[in-house]
Amino acid sequence: MAIDPVCGMDVDPSKAVHKTVYKGKVYYFCSPACKAEFEKNPEYYLKHGPQGMPGHHRH
């Protein structure tokens, strides 16, 4: 299993529909919203880790 770098959910790479390549590594996402959020600022998620579903901010 891979971890969605935006929300932290487990994603099965063999079934993942949403994925992107950043700096030569493939990242898998549970939804198009997580993929879009990652692509806006990938360095933020790689540095800070999963932040929850886009639009649902942690406090």
CHARMM internal coordinates of N, CA and C (Angstrom, degrees):
IC EDIT
DIST 1 N 1 CA 1.4542
DIST 1 CA 1 C 1.5209
ANGL 1 N 1 CA 1 C 109.71
DIST 1 C 2 N 1.3107
ANGL 1 CA 1 C 2 N 114.06
DIHE 1 N 1 CA 1 C 2 N 146.56
DIST 2 N 2 CA 1.4582
ANGL 1 C 2 N 2 CA 120.94
DIHE 1 CA 1 C 2 N 2 CA 173.92
DIST 2 CA 2 C 1.5329
ANGL 2 N 2 CA 2 C 107.39
DIHE 1 C 2 N 2 CA 2 C -107.19
DIST 2 C 3 N 1.2988
ANGL 2 CA 2 C 3 N 115.61
DIHE 2 N 2 CA 2 C 3 N 160.72
DIST 3 N 3 CA 1.4619
ANGL 2 C 3 N 3 CA 120.95
DIHE 2 CA 2 C 3 N 3 CA 178.15
DIST 3 CA 3 C 1.5271
ANGL 3 N 3 CA 3 C 108.71
DIHE 2 C 3 N 3 CA 3 C -106.25
DIST 3 C 4 N 1.3213
ANGL 3 CA 3 C 4 N 115.59
DIHE 3 N 3 CA 3 C 4 N 128.49
DIST 4 N 4 CA 1.4595
ANGL 3 C 4 N 4 CA 120.36
DIHE 3 CA 3 C 4 N 4 CA 173.57
DIST 4 CA 4 C 1.5300
ANGL 4 N 4 CA 4 C 107.14
DIHE 3 C 4 N 4 CA 4 C -63.58
DIST 4 C 5 N 1.3456
ANGL 4 CA 4 C 5 N 118.34
DIHE 4 N 4 CA 4 C 5 N 118.34
DIST 5 N 5 CA 1.4681
ANGL 4 C 5 N 5 CA 119.53
DIHE 4 CA 4 C 5 N 5 CA -174.46
DIST 5 CA 5 C 1.5234
ANGL 5 N 5 CA 5 C 114.20
DIHE 4 C 5 N 5 CA 5 C -70.21
DIST 5 C 6 N 1.3292
ANGL 5 CA 5 C 6 N 117.06
DIHE 5 N 5 CA 5 C 6 N -10.50
DIST 6 N 6 CA 1.4646
ANGL 5 C 6 N 6 CA 120.35
DIHE 5 CA 5 C 6 N 6 CA -179.03
DIST 6 CA 6 C 1.5224
ANGL 6 N 6 CA 6 C 111.59
DIHE 5 C 6 N 6 CA 6 C -93.77
DIST 6 C 7 N 1.3387
ANGL 6 CA 6 C 7 N 116.95
DIHE 6 N 6 CA 6 C 7 N -50.54
DIST 7 N 7 CA 1.4722
ANGL 6 C 7 N 7 CA 119.54
DIHE 6 CA 6 C 7 N 7 CA -175.34
DIST 7 CA 7 C 1.5244
ANGL 7 N 7 CA 7 C 113.73
DIHE 6 C 7 N 7 CA 7 C -106.11
DIST 7 C 8 N 1.3363
ANGL 7 CA 7 C 8 N 117.93
DIHE 7 N 7 CA 7 C 8 N -17.53
DIST 8 N 8 CA 1.4579
ANGL 7 C 8 N 8 CA 120.72
DIHE 7 CA 7 C 8 N 8 CA 177.64
DIST 8 CA 8 C 1.5164
ANGL 8 N 8 CA 8 C 114.56
DIHE 7 C 8 N 8 CA 8 C 91.36
DIST 8 C 9 N 1.3373
ANGL 8 CA 8 C 9 N 118.22
DIHE 8 N 8 CA 8 C 9 N 1.90
DIST 9 N 9 CA 1.4646
ANGL 8 C 9 N 9 CA 120.53
DIHE 8 CA 8 C 9 N 9 CA 179.31
DIST 9 CA 9 C 1.5251
ANGL 9 N 9 CA 9 C 111.19
DIHE 8 C 9 N 9 CA 9 C -71.32
DIST 9 C 10 N 1.3303
ANGL 9 CA 9 C 10 N 116.14
DIHE 9 N 9 CA 9 C 10 N 151.70
DIST 10 N 10 CA 1.4603
ANGL 9 C 10 N 10 CA 121.32
DIHE 9 CA 9 C 10 N 10 CA 172.77
DIST 10 CA 10 C 1.5255
ANGL 10 N 10 CA 10 C 108.43
DIHE 9 C 10 N 10 CA 10 C -73.22
DIST 10 C 11 N 1.3309
ANGL 10 CA 10 C 11 N 115.86
DIHE 10 N 10 CA 10 C 11 N 136.68
DIST 11 N 11 CA 1.4618
ANGL 10 C 11 N 11 CA 121.60
DIHE 10 CA 10 C 11 N 11 CA 178.76
DIST 11 CA 11 C 1.5229
ANGL 11 N 11 CA 11 C 107.78
DIHE 10 C 11 N 11 CA 11 C -130.69
DIST 11 C 12 N 1.3241
ANGL 11 CA 11 C 12 N 116.48
DIHE 11 N 11 CA 11 C 12 N 130.48
DIST 12 N 12 CA 1.4654
ANGL 11 C 12 N 12 CA 121.43
DIHE 11 CA 11 C 12 N 12 CA 177.43
DIST 12 CA 12 C 1.5267
ANGL 12 N 12 CA 12 C 108.06
DIHE 11 C 12 N 12 CA 12 C -81.70
DIST 12 C 13 N 1.3318
ANGL 12 CA 12 C 13 N 118.49
DIHE 12 N 12 CA 12 C 13 N 109.92
DIST 13 N 13 CA 1.4631
ANGL 12 C 13 N 13 CA 120.38
DIHE 12 CA 12 C 13 N 13 CA -177.40
DIST 13 CA 13 C 1.5308
ANGL 13 N 13 CA 13 C 113.65
DIHE 12 C 13 N 13 CA 13 C -57.56
DIST 13 C 14 N 1.3334
ANGL 13 CA 13 C 14 N 117.65
DIHE 13 N 13 CA 13 C 14 N -29.39
DIST 14 N 14 CA 1.4677
ANGL 13 C 14 N 14 CA 119.50
DIHE 13 CA 13 C 14 N 14 CA -178.68
DIST 14 CA 14 C 1.5223
ANGL 14 N 14 CA 14 C 112.05
DIHE 13 C 14 N 14 CA 14 C -73.00
DIST 14 C 15 N 1.3412
ANGL 14 CA 14 C 15 N 117.17
DIHE 14 N 14 CA 14 C 15 N -17.81
DIST 15 N 15 CA 1.4603
ANGL 14 C 15 N 15 CA 121.32
DIHE 14 CA 14 C 15 N 15 CA -179.26
DIST 15 CA 15 C 1.5243
ANGL 15 N 15 CA 15 C 113.18
DIHE 14 C 15 N 15 CA 15 C -116.10
DIST 15 C 16 N 1.3222
ANGL 15 CA 15 C 16 N 116.32
DIHE 15 N 15 CA 15 C 16 N -2.64
DIST 16 N 16 CA 1.4699
ANGL 15 C 16 N 16 CA 120.18
DIHE 15 CA 15 C 16 N 16 CA -174.73
DIST 16 CA 16 C 1.5260
ANGL 16 N 16 CA 16 C 111.09
DIHE 15 C 16 N 16 CA 16 C -66.47
DIST 16 C 17 N 1.3096
ANGL 16 CA 16 C 17 N 115.46
DIHE 16 N 16 CA 16 C 17 N 129.41
DIST 17 N 17 CA 1.4595
ANGL 16 C 17 N 17 CA 122.16
DIHE 16 CA 16 C 17 N 17 CA 177.12
DIST 17 CA 17 C 1.5268
ANGL 17 N 17 CA 17 C 109.86
DIHE 16 C 17 N 17 CA 17 C -91.62
DIST 17 C 18 N 1.3269
ANGL 17 CA 17 C 18 N 115.64
DIHE 17 N 17 CA 17 C 18 N -33.58
DIST 18 N 18 CA 1.4566
ANGL 17 C 18 N 18 CA 121.59
DIHE 17 CA 17 C 18 N 18 CA -175.34
DIST 18 CA 18 C 1.5193
ANGL 18 N 18 CA 18 C 109.63
DIHE 17 C 18 N 18 CA 18 C -103.85
DIST 18 C 19 N 1.3226
ANGL 18 CA 18 C 19 N 115.86
DIHE 18 N 18 CA 18 C 19 N 115.24
DIST 19 N 19 CA 1.4552
ANGL 18 C 19 N 19 CA 120.16
DIHE 18 CA 18 C 19 N 19 CA 178.85
DIST 19 CA 19 C 1.5202
ANGL 19 N 19 CA 19 C 109.09
DIHE 18 C 19 N 19 CA 19 C -152.33
DIST 19 C 20 N 1.3183
ANGL 19 CA 19 C 20 N 115.26
DIHE 19 N 19 CA 19 C 20 N 160.82
DIST 20 N 20 CA 1.4544
ANGL 19 C 20 N 20 CA 120.97
DIHE 19 CA 19 C 20 N 20 CA 177.40
DIST 20 CA 20 C 1.5181
ANGL 20 N 20 CA 20 C 108.46
DIHE 19 C 20 N 20 CA 20 C -149.60
DIST 20 C 21 N 1.3043
ANGL 20 CA 20 C 21 N 116.36
DIHE 20 N 20 CA 20 C 21 N 159.60
DIST 21 N 21 CA 1.4586
ANGL 20 C 21 N 21 CA 121.60
DIHE 20 CA 20 C 21 N 21 CA 176.78
DIST 21 CA 21 C 1.5193
ANGL 21 N 21 CA 21 C 107.44
DIHE 20 C 21 N 21 CA 21 C -110.39
DIST 21 C 22 N 1.3138
ANGL 21 CA 21 C 22 N 115.64
DIHE 21 N 21 CA 21 C 22 N 128.64
DIST 22 N 22 CA 1.4589
ANGL 21 C 22 N 22 CA 120.97
DIHE 21 CA 21 C 22 N 22 CA 177.42
DIST 22 CA 22 C 1.5188
ANGL 22 N 22 CA 22 C 108.19
DIHE 21 C 22 N 22 CA 22 C -134.28
DIST 22 C 23 N 1.3251
ANGL 22 CA 22 C 23 N 116.37
DIHE 22 N 22 CA 22 C 23 N 123.40
DIST 23 N 23 CA 1.4597
ANGL 22 C 23 N 23 CA 122.92
DIHE 22 CA 22 C 23 N 23 CA -178.50
DIST 23 CA 23 C 1.5255
ANGL 23 N 23 CA 23 C 112.00
DIHE 22 C 23 N 23 CA 23 C 51.86
DIST 23 C 24 N 1.3290
ANGL 23 CA 23 C 24 N 116.12
DIHE 23 N 23 CA 23 C 24 N 40.13
DIST 24 N 24 CA 1.4521
ANGL 23 C 24 N 24 CA 121.67
DIHE 23 CA 23 C 24 N 24 CA 174.92
DIST 24 CA 24 C 1.5141
ANGL 24 N 24 CA 24 C 115.78
DIHE 23 C 24 N 24 CA 24 C 82.21
DIST 24 C 25 N 1.3417
ANGL 24 CA 24 C 25 N 117.71
DIHE 24 N 24 CA 24 C 25 N 1.84
DIST 25 N 25 CA 1.4642
ANGL 24 C 25 N 25 CA 121.16
DIHE 24 CA 24 C 25 N 25 CA 179.37
DIST 25 CA 25 C 1.5248
ANGL 25 N 25 CA 25 C 109.29
DIHE 24 C 25 N 25 CA 25 C -114.80
DIST 25 C 26 N 1.3467
ANGL 25 CA 25 C 26 N 115.87
DIHE 25 N 25 CA 25 C 26 N 141.30
DIST 26 N 26 CA 1.4616
ANGL 25 C 26 N 26 CA 120.48
DIHE 25 CA 25 C 26 N 26 CA 178.91
DIST 26 CA 26 C 1.5272
ANGL 26 N 26 CA 26 C 109.08
DIHE 25 C 26 N 26 CA 26 C -89.63
DIST 26 C 27 N 1.3249
ANGL 26 CA 26 C 27 N 116.20
DIHE 26 N 26 CA 26 C 27 N 131.20
DIST 27 N 27 CA 1.4620
ANGL 26 C 27 N 27 CA 122.32
DIHE 26 CA 26 C 27 N 27 CA 176.22
DIST 27 CA 27 C 1.5224
ANGL 27 N 27 CA 27 C 108.06
DIHE 26 C 27 N 27 CA 27 C -116.15
DIST 27 C 28 N 1.3432
ANGL 27 CA 27 C 28 N 115.09
DIHE 27 N 27 CA 27 C 28 N 139.42
DIST 28 N 28 CA 1.4605
ANGL 27 C 28 N 28 CA 121.20
DIHE 27 CA 27 C 28 N 28 CA -176.72
DIST 28 CA 28 C 1.5247
ANGL 28 N 28 CA 28 C 109.41
DIHE 27 C 28 N 28 CA 28 C -112.80
DIST 28 C 29 N 1.3441
ANGL 28 CA 28 C 29 N 115.34
DIHE 28 N 28 CA 28 C 29 N 146.07
DIST 29 N 29 CA 1.4596
ANGL 28 C 29 N 29 CA 120.95
DIHE 28 CA 28 C 29 N 29 CA -175.34
DIST 29 CA 29 C 1.5209
ANGL 29 N 29 CA 29 C 110.83
DIHE 28 C 29 N 29 CA 29 C -130.91
DIST 29 C 30 N 1.3276
ANGL 29 CA 29 C 30 N 115.16
DIHE 29 N 29 CA 29 C 30 N 151.97
DIST 30 N 30 CA 1.4667
ANGL 29 C 30 N 30 CA 119.77
DIHE 29 CA 29 C 30 N 30 CA -179.95
DIST 30 CA 30 C 1.5195
ANGL 30 N 30 CA 30 C 111.57
DIHE 29 C 30 N 30 CA 30 C -81.83
DIST 30 C 31 N 1.3338
ANGL 30 CA 30 C 31 N 117.37
DIHE 30 N 30 CA 30 C 31 N -18.45
DIST 31 N 31 CA 1.4681
ANGL 30 C 31 N 31 CA 119.98
DIHE 30 CA 30 C 31 N 31 CA -174.93
DIST 31 CA 31 C 1.5267
ANGL 31 N 31 CA 31 C 110.36
DIHE 30 C 31 N 31 CA 31 C -153.76
DIST 31 C 32 N 1.3376
ANGL 31 CA 31 C 32 N 116.12
DIHE 31 N 31 CA 31 C 32 N 161.69
DIST 32 N 32 CA 1.4691
ANGL 31 C 32 N 32 CA 118.49
DIHE 31 CA 31 C 32 N 32 CA 175.73
DIST 32 CA 32 C 1.5244
ANGL 32 N 32 CA 32 C 111.96
DIHE 31 C 32 N 32 CA 32 C -64.01
DIST 32 C 33 N 1.3356
ANGL 32 CA 32 C 33 N 117.42
DIHE 32 N 32 CA 32 C 33 N -28.52
DIST 33 N 33 CA 1.4681
ANGL 32 C 33 N 33 CA 120.63
DIHE 32 CA 32 C 33 N 33 CA 179.65
DIST 33 CA 33 C 1.5298
ANGL 33 N 33 CA 33 C 110.38
DIHE 32 C 33 N 33 CA 33 C -65.88
DIST 33 C 34 N 1.3353
ANGL 33 CA 33 C 34 N 116.99
DIHE 33 N 33 CA 33 C 34 N -41.87
DIST 34 N 34 CA 1.4670
ANGL 33 C 34 N 34 CA 120.03
DIHE 33 CA 33 C 34 N 34 CA 178.79
DIST 34 CA 34 C 1.5239
ANGL 34 N 34 CA 34 C 110.30
DIHE 33 C 34 N 34 CA 34 C -66.75
DIST 34 C 35 N 1.3103
ANGL 34 CA 34 C 35 N 116.70
DIHE 34 N 34 CA 34 C 35 N -40.37
DIST 35 N 35 CA 1.4728
ANGL 34 C 35 N 35 CA 120.20
DIHE 34 CA 34 C 35 N 35 CA 179.09
DIST 35 CA 35 C 1.5290
ANGL 35 N 35 CA 35 C 109.84
DIHE 34 C 35 N 35 CA 35 C -62.28
DIST 35 C 36 N 1.3196
ANGL 35 CA 35 C 36 N 117.33
DIHE 35 N 35 CA 35 C 36 N -46.64
DIST 36 N 36 CA 1.4686
ANGL 35 C 36 N 36 CA 121.30
DIHE 35 CA 35 C 36 N 36 CA -179.48
DIST 36 CA 36 C 1.5255
ANGL 36 N 36 CA 36 C 110.50
DIHE 35 C 36 N 36 CA 36 C -62.43
DIST 36 C 37 N 1.3285
ANGL 36 CA 36 C 37 N 116.23
DIHE 36 N 36 CA 36 C 37 N -40.78
DIST 37 N 37 CA 1.4682
ANGL 36 C 37 N 37 CA 120.10
DIHE 36 CA 36 C 37 N 37 CA -179.72
DIST 37 CA 37 C 1.5234
ANGL 37 N 37 CA 37 C 110.52
DIHE 36 C 37 N 37 CA 37 C -64.31
DIST 37 C 38 N 1.3238
ANGL 37 CA 37 C 38 N 116.93
DIHE 37 N 37 CA 37 C 38 N -43.05
DIST 38 N 38 CA 1.4679
ANGL 37 C 38 N 38 CA 121.02
DIHE 37 CA 37 C 38 N 38 CA 178.77
DIST 38 CA 38 C 1.5193
ANGL 38 N 38 CA 38 C 110.28
DIHE 37 C 38 N 38 CA 38 C -61.97
DIST 38 C 39 N 1.3177
ANGL 38 CA 38 C 39 N 117.01
DIHE 38 N 38 CA 38 C 39 N -43.82
DIST 39 N 39 CA 1.4610
ANGL 38 C 39 N 39 CA 120.58
DIHE 38 CA 38 C 39 N 39 CA -176.07
DIST 39 CA 39 C 1.5291
ANGL 39 N 39 CA 39 C 112.54
DIHE 38 C 39 N 39 CA 39 C -68.59
DIST 39 C 40 N 1.3484
ANGL 39 CA 39 C 40 N 118.19
DIHE 39 N 39 CA 39 C 40 N -20.37
DIST 40 N 40 CA 1.4601
ANGL 39 C 40 N 40 CA 121.04
DIHE 39 CA 39 C 40 N 40 CA 175.33
DIST 40 CA 40 C 1.5287
ANGL 40 N 40 CA 40 C 111.11
DIHE 39 C 40 N 40 CA 40 C -67.79
DIST 40 C 41 N 1.3493
ANGL 40 CA 40 C 41 N 115.70
DIHE 40 N 40 CA 40 C 41 N -38.63
DIST 41 N 41 CA 1.4598
ANGL 40 C 41 N 41 CA 119.79
DIHE 40 CA 40 C 41 N 41 CA -174.69
DIST 41 CA 41 C 1.5280
ANGL 41 N 41 CA 41 C 110.18
DIHE 40 C 41 N 41 CA 41 C -156.44
DIST 41 C 42 N 1.3351
ANGL 41 CA 41 C 42 N 117.17
DIHE 41 N 41 CA 41 C 42 N 70.93
DIST 42 N 42 CA 1.4728
ANGL 41 C 42 N 42 CA 119.40
DIHE 41 CA 41 C 42 N 42 CA -176.50
DIST 42 CA 42 C 1.5111
ANGL 42 N 42 CA 42 C 114.24
DIHE 41 C 42 N 42 CA 42 C -59.74
DIST 42 C 43 N 1.3139
ANGL 42 CA 42 C 43 N 118.20
DIHE 42 N 42 CA 42 C 43 N -36.00
DIST 43 N 43 CA 1.4731
ANGL 42 C 43 N 43 CA 120.14
DIHE 42 CA 42 C 43 N 43 CA -178.09
DIST 43 CA 43 C 1.5304
ANGL 43 N 43 CA 43 C 111.54
DIHE 42 C 43 N 43 CA 43 C -62.42
DIST 43 C 44 N 1.3285
ANGL 43 CA 43 C 44 N 117.21
DIHE 43 N 43 CA 43 C 44 N -33.43
DIST 44 N 44 CA 1.4657
ANGL 43 C 44 N 44 CA 120.26
DIHE 43 CA 43 C 44 N 44 CA 179.26
DIST 44 CA 44 C 1.5312
ANGL 44 N 44 CA 44 C 110.46
DIHE 43 C 44 N 44 CA 44 C -61.43
DIST 44 C 45 N 1.3386
ANGL 44 CA 44 C 45 N 116.43
DIHE 44 N 44 CA 44 C 45 N -47.38
DIST 45 N 45 CA 1.4686
ANGL 44 C 45 N 45 CA 119.86
DIHE 44 CA 44 C 45 N 45 CA -177.86
DIST 45 CA 45 C 1.5204
ANGL 45 N 45 CA 45 C 112.00
DIHE 44 C 45 N 45 CA 45 C -72.03
DIST 45 C 46 N 1.3262
ANGL 45 CA 45 C 46 N 117.26
DIHE 45 N 45 CA 45 C 46 N -31.78
DIST 46 N 46 CA 1.4614
ANGL 45 C 46 N 46 CA 119.40
DIHE 45 CA 45 C 46 N 46 CA 177.85
DIST 46 CA 46 C 1.5256
ANGL 46 N 46 CA 46 C 110.62
DIHE 45 C 46 N 46 CA 46 C -71.33
DIST 46 C 47 N 1.3093
ANGL 46 CA 46 C 47 N 116.56
DIHE 46 N 46 CA 46 C 47 N -31.47
DIST 47 N 47 CA 1.4631
ANGL 46 C 47 N 47 CA 120.49
DIHE 46 CA 46 C 47 N 47 CA -179.72
DIST 47 CA 47 C 1.5310
ANGL 47 N 47 CA 47 C 112.11
DIHE 46 C 47 N 47 CA 47 C -82.26
DIST 47 C 48 N 1.3503
ANGL 47 CA 47 C 48 N 116.63
DIHE 47 N 47 CA 47 C 48 N -43.56
DIST 48 N 48 CA 1.4619
ANGL 47 C 48 N 48 CA 121.16
DIHE 47 CA 47 C 48 N 48 CA -172.93
DIST 48 CA 48 C 1.5225
ANGL 48 N 48 CA 48 C 114.43
DIHE 47 C 48 N 48 CA 48 C -97.58
DIST 48 C 49 N 1.3263
ANGL 48 CA 48 C 49 N 118.66
DIHE 48 N 48 CA 48 C 49 N -15.26
DIST 49 N 49 CA 1.4537
ANGL 48 C 49 N 49 CA 121.44
DIHE 48 CA 48 C 49 N 49 CA -178.34
DIST 49 CA 49 C 1.5193
ANGL 49 N 49 CA 49 C 111.45
DIHE 48 C 49 N 49 CA 49 C 82.53
DIST 49 C 50 N 1.3301
ANGL 49 CA 49 C 50 N 116.23
DIHE 49 N 49 CA 49 C 50 N -179.66
DIST 50 N 50 CA 1.4627
ANGL 49 C 50 N 50 CA 120.95
DIHE 49 CA 49 C 50 N 50 CA -177.87
DIST 50 CA 50 C 1.5286
ANGL 50 N 50 CA 50 C 111.94
DIHE 49 C 50 N 50 CA 50 C -57.74
DIST 50 C 51 N 1.3331
ANGL 50 CA 50 C 51 N 114.74
DIHE 50 N 50 CA 50 C 51 N 140.21
DIST 51 N 51 CA 1.4686
ANGL 50 C 51 N 51 CA 121.43
DIHE 50 CA 50 C 51 N 51 CA -176.95
DIST 51 CA 51 C 1.5241
ANGL 51 N 51 CA 51 C 112.27
DIHE 50 C 51 N 51 CA 51 C -117.97
DIST 51 C 52 N 1.3255
ANGL 51 CA 51 C 52 N 118.88
DIHE 51 N 51 CA 51 C 52 N 7.79
DIST 52 N 52 CA 1.4591
ANGL 51 C 52 N 52 CA 121.32
DIHE 51 CA 51 C 52 N 52 CA -176.39
DIST 52 CA 52 C 1.5190
ANGL 52 N 52 CA 52 C 110.45
DIHE 51 C 52 N 52 CA 52 C 95.74
DIST 52 C 53 N 1.3189
ANGL 52 CA 52 C 53 N 116.20
DIHE 52 N 52 CA 52 C 53 N 174.06
DIST 53 N 53 CA 1.4555
ANGL 52 C 53 N 53 CA 120.81
DIHE 52 CA 52 C 53 N 53 CA -178.16
DIST 53 CA 53 C 1.5235
ANGL 53 N 53 CA 53 C 110.11
DIHE 52 C 53 N 53 CA 53 C -61.38
DIST 53 C 54 N 1.3412
ANGL 53 CA 53 C 54 N 117.26
DIHE 53 N 53 CA 53 C 54 N 140.27
DIST 54 N 54 CA 1.4662
ANGL 53 C 54 N 54 CA 119.93
DIHE 53 CA 53 C 54 N 54 CA 177.97
DIST 54 CA 54 C 1.5253
ANGL 54 N 54 CA 54 C 110.61
DIHE 53 C 54 N 54 CA 54 C -55.35
DIST 54 C 55 N 1.3149
ANGL 54 CA 54 C 55 N 115.93
DIHE 54 N 54 CA 54 C 55 N 135.08
DIST 55 N 55 CA 1.4569
ANGL 54 C 55 N 55 CA 120.78
DIHE 54 CA 54 C 55 N 55 CA -179.35
DIST 55 CA 55 C 1.5159
ANGL 55 N 55 CA 55 C 113.40
DIHE 54 C 55 N 55 CA 55 C 90.35
DIST 55 C 56 N 1.3283
ANGL 55 CA 55 C 56 N 117.36
DIHE 55 N 55 CA 55 C 56 N -10.04
DIST 56 N 56 CA 1.4626
ANGL 55 C 56 N 56 CA 122.18
DIHE 55 CA 55 C 56 N 56 CA 176.88
DIST 56 CA 56 C 1.5261
ANGL 56 N 56 CA 56 C 108.17
DIHE 55 C 56 N 56 CA 56 C -117.89
DIST 56 C 57 N 1.2953
ANGL 56 CA 56 C 57 N 115.66
DIHE 56 N 56 CA 56 C 57 N 87.33
DIST 57 N 57 CA 1.4601
ANGL 56 C 57 N 57 CA 120.36
DIHE 56 CA 56 C 57 N 57 CA -174.77
DIST 57 CA 57 C 1.5267
ANGL 57 N 57 CA 57 C 111.84
DIHE 56 C 57 N 57 CA 57 C -76.99
DIST 57 C 58 N 1.3221
ANGL 57 CA 57 C 58 N 113.60
DIHE 57 N 57 CA 57 C 58 N 141.63
DIST 58 N 58 CA 1.4625
ANGL 57 C 58 N 58 CA 119.13
DIHE 57 CA 57 C 58 N 58 CA 174.74
DIST 58 CA 58 C 1.5176
ANGL 58 N 58 CA 58 C 109.71
DIHE 57 C 58 N 58 CA 58 C -79.41
DIST 58 C 59 N 1.3118
ANGL 58 CA 58 C 59 N 114.92
DIHE 58 N 58 CA 58 C 59 N 150.20
DIST 59 N 59 CA 1.4701
ANGL 58 C 59 N 59 CA 119.58
DIHE 58 CA 58 C 59 N 59 CA 175.77
DIST 59 CA 59 C 1.4952
ANGL 59 N 59 CA 59 C 109.86
DIHE 58 C 59 N 59 CA 59 C -125.10
END
COOR INIT
IC SEED 1 N 1 CA 1 C
IC BUILD
